[in-house]
Amino acid sequence: MTDFNVVEKLSPNFDERGRAIDMIVLHYTGMRTGGEALNRLCDPAAKVSAHYLVEENGAVYALVREEKRAWHAGVGAWKGDVEINARSIGVEIVNPGHEFGYRKFPDRQIESVIALVAGIAARHAIDPRMVLGHSDVAPQRKEDPGELFPWGRLADAGLAIGRYKGGEDDTIAGEDALSMLRAIGYDAPDKAQAAALVAFQRRFCPEALAQGFNPLTKAALKWALAQMS
């Protein structure tokens, strides 16, 4: 991590991992200011944390040592594995989120995110397919980092899978589309299929957000399954 300065502000909110690191989970803070988010992540009473926080001006704070488990993902799952915190590095990206005025992520901030993720991925040999959003692993609860997050820039840097850019496909049956959603990794039980689908659309085809299994989403599911497998 030579492209930016890292400010150490250690949080007391961590414990032991118990397994190897193979995932990065990206969040937005969803609070009014970065300072407010930083204070909460370091407050022992809050019982939440992340390994890093990236401010809108590109400043990076290191909060929890990578070898320790930060408390960032909560209840979630990916491909049936529920131990998300134990296997992941959590990165909080300052943005007020959908509750307080969701907005685009500044270039300086994303440049720092890319450099930070590149360093983490190199240290732990993390596959680009395992760089995920919080809503990917917790679709029933979370929306972050949201549809405005520029996944394509991470993909261009070889760090993540980007967005679907192709056309529509209405030849895929609904049941097959649902099977693809689950095979990609999303937790999509019968009672929460809609939430998982919306999370997929936020990540891979925001143009189809909340439009169900429409032809664009079906095509994106087929493409994403090939990319994420």
C-alpha positions in Angstrom: 0.0 0.0 0.0 2.3 2.7 -1.3 -0.2 4.9 -3.1 -1.6 6.5 0.0 -1.0 7.0 3.7 -2.7 4.8 6.2 -3.7 6.3 9.5 -3.9 3.7 12.3 -6.8 4.1 14.6 -7.3 0.8 16.2 -10.8 -0.4 17.2 -11.3 -2.6 20.2 -14.0 -4.5 18.3 -12.4 -7.7 17.1 -11.6 -11.3 18.0 -9.8 -14.3 16.6 -10.5 -15.6 13.1 -10.3 -19.3 13.2 -9.9 -19.7 9.4 -8.0 -18.4 6.4 -8.8 -15.2 4.6 -10.2 -15.6 1.1 -12.8 -12.8 0.7 -13.0 -9.0 0.8 -16.4 -7.4 1.6 -17.0 -3.8 0.6 -19.5 -1.7 2.5 -20.7 1.9 2.6 -20.8 3.5 6.0 -24.5 4.7 5.7 -23.9 7.5 8.2 -24.0 11.3 7.8 -20.3 11.8 8.0 -17.1 9.9 7.9 -16.2 11.1 11.4 -19.4 9.7 12.8 -18.8 6.4 11.1 -15.2 6.2 12.4 -16.3 6.9 15.9 -18.9 4.2 15.8 -16.5 1.6 14.4 -14.1 2.3 17.3 -16.8 2.5 20.0 -16.7 -0.7 22.2 -20.4 -0.3 23.0 -21.3 -0.4 19.3 -19.8 -3.9 18.8 -19.1 -3.3 15.1 -15.9 -2.7 13.2 -14.1 -3.1 9.9 -10.5 -3.6 9.0 -10.3 -0.4 7.0 -12.3 2.8 6.4 -11.8 4.9 3.3 -12.9 8.6 3.5 -14.3 10.6 0.6 -11.0 12.5 0.2 -9.1 9.2 -0.1 -7.7 9.0 3.4 -7.5 5.4 4.7 -7.8 4.4 8.3 -6.6 1.0 9.6 -8.9 -0.1 12.4 -8.4 -3.9 12.9 -5.3 -6.0 12.0 -5.9 -8.2 9.0 -5.1 -11.4 10.9 -8.0 -10.6 13.4 -11.7 -10.9 12.7 -13.5 -7.6 12.5 -17.3 -7.4 13.1 -18.5 -6.0 9.8 -20.7 -8.4 7.9 -23.1 -9.6 10.5 -25.6 -12.4 9.6 -24.9 -13.4 6.0 -24.0 -16.2 3.7 -22.2 -16.9 0.4 -22.6 -20.2 -1.4 -24.0 -21.6 1.8 -21.1 -20.5 4.1 -22.3 -18.4 7.0 -18.9 -17.5 8.5 -18.4 -14.4 6.5 -16.5 -12.4 9.1 -14.1 -15.2 9.8 -13.0 -15.5 6.2 -13.1 -11.8 5.1 -11.4 -8.4 5.2 -14.0 -5.7 5.7 -13.6 -2.3 4.0 -16.0 0.6 4.9 -16.3 3.3 2.3 -17.6 6.6 3.5 -21.0 7.4 1.9 -24.2 8.5 3.5 -26.0 5.7 1.8 -29.7 5.3 0.8 -30.9 6.6 4.2 -29.0 9.9 4.3 -28.6 11.0 0.6 -26.8 8.3 -1.4 -24.4 9.8 -3.9 -21.6 8.9 -6.3 -18.2 7.9 -4.9 -15.5 10.5 -5.5 -12.6 9.5 -7.8 -10.0 10.1 -5.0 -11.9 7.7 -2.8 -12.2 5.0 -5.4 -8.5 5.3 -6.3 -7.7 4.6 -2.6 -10.2 1.7 -2.6 -8.6 0.2 -5.6 -5.1 0.5 -4.2 -6.2 -0.8 -0.8 -8.0 -3.8 -2.3 -5.1 -4.5 -4.6 -2.8 -4.7 -1.6 -5.1 -6.9 0.4 -5.7 -9.3 -2.5 -2.0 -9.6 -3.1 -1.2 -10.4 0.5 -3.9 -13.1 0.8 -4.1 -14.3 -2.8 -7.8 -13.4 -3.0 -9.6 -14.3 -6.2 -11.4 -11.4 -7.9 -14.6 -13.5 -7.7 -14.3 -13.2 -3.9 -14.4 -9.4 -3.8 -18.0 -8.9 -2.9 -20.5 -6.3 -1.6 -22.2 -6.3 1.7 -25.5 -6.7 -0.1 -24.1 -9.8 -1.9 -23.6 -11.6 1.3 -26.5 -10.2 3.3 -29.2 -9.5 0.7 -32.1 -9.6 3.1 -30.6 -6.9 5.3 -28.3 -4.7 3.3 -28.1 -2.5 0.2 -24.4 -1.4 0.3 -22.2 -0.4 -1.4 -25.2 0.0 -3.7 -25.9 0.5 -7.4 -23.7 3.6 -7.7 -20.5 1.8 -6.6 -18.2 1.6 -9.7 -17.5 -2.1 -9.8 -16.3 -1.7 -13.4 -13.2 0.3 -12.1 -12.2 -2.6 -9.8 -12.8 -5.0 -12.7 -10.6 -2.9 -15.0 -7.8 -3.2 -12.3 -8.3 -7.0 -12.3 -9.7 -7.0 -8.7 -13.4 -7.9 -9.1 -16.0 -9.0 -11.5 -17.7 -6.0 -13.1 -21.1 -5.3 -14.5 -23.0 -7.0 -17.3 -22.8 -5.0 -20.5 -24.7 -7.2 -22.9 -28.3 -7.5 -24.2 -31.4 -9.2 -23.1 -32.4 -12.9 -23.1 -36.0 -14.0 -22.5 -35.4 -17.7 -23.4 -34.4 -18.6 -19.8 -37.2 -20.0 -17.7 -37.9 -18.4 -14.3 -36.9 -21.5 -12.4 -33.6 -21.7 -14.2 -32.9 -18.0 -13.5 -33.5 -18.6 -9.8 -31.2 -21.6 -9.9 -28.5 -19.4 -11.5 -28.9 -16.8 -8.8 -28.3 -19.4 -6.1 -25.5 -21.0 -8.0 -23.7 -17.7 -8.2 -23.6 -17.6 -4.4 -26.7 -15.6 -3.3 -28.7 -16.8 -0.3 -32.1 -17.0 -1.9 -34.5 -19.1 0.2 -38.1 -19.2 -1.1 -39.2 -16.4 1.3 -36.4 -14.1 0.3 -35.9 -14.6 -3.5 -36.9 -11.0 -4.2 -34.3 -9.5 -1.9 -31.5 -11.7 -3.3 -32.5 -10.8 -6.9 -32.4 -7.0 -6.0 -29.0 -7.5 -4.5 -27.8 -9.2 -7.7 -29.2 -6.4 -9.8 -27.6 -3.7 -7.7 -24.3 -5.4 -8.3 -24.4 -6.7 -11.9 -27.3 -4.9 -13.8 -28.5 -1.8 -11.9 -30.5 -0.8 -15.0 -32.9 -3.6 -14.1 -33.1 -2.8 -10.4 -36.3 -4.1 -8.8 -37.7 -5.2 -12.2 -37.9 -8.9 -11.3 -36.6 -11.7 -13.6 -36.9 -9.5 -16.7 -35.0 -10.3 -19.9 -32.0 -8.1 -19.0 -31.7 -9.7 -15.6 -31.9 -13.2 -17.0 -29.1 -12.5 -19.5 -27.0 -10.9 -16.7 -27.5 -14.0 -14.5 -26.3 -16.3 -17.2 -23.2 -14.1 -17.8 -22.5 -13.6 -14.1 -22.7 -17.3 -13.4 -20.0 -18.0 -16.0 -17.9 -15.2 -14.6 -18.3 -16.1 -10.9 -17.9 -19.9 -11.3 
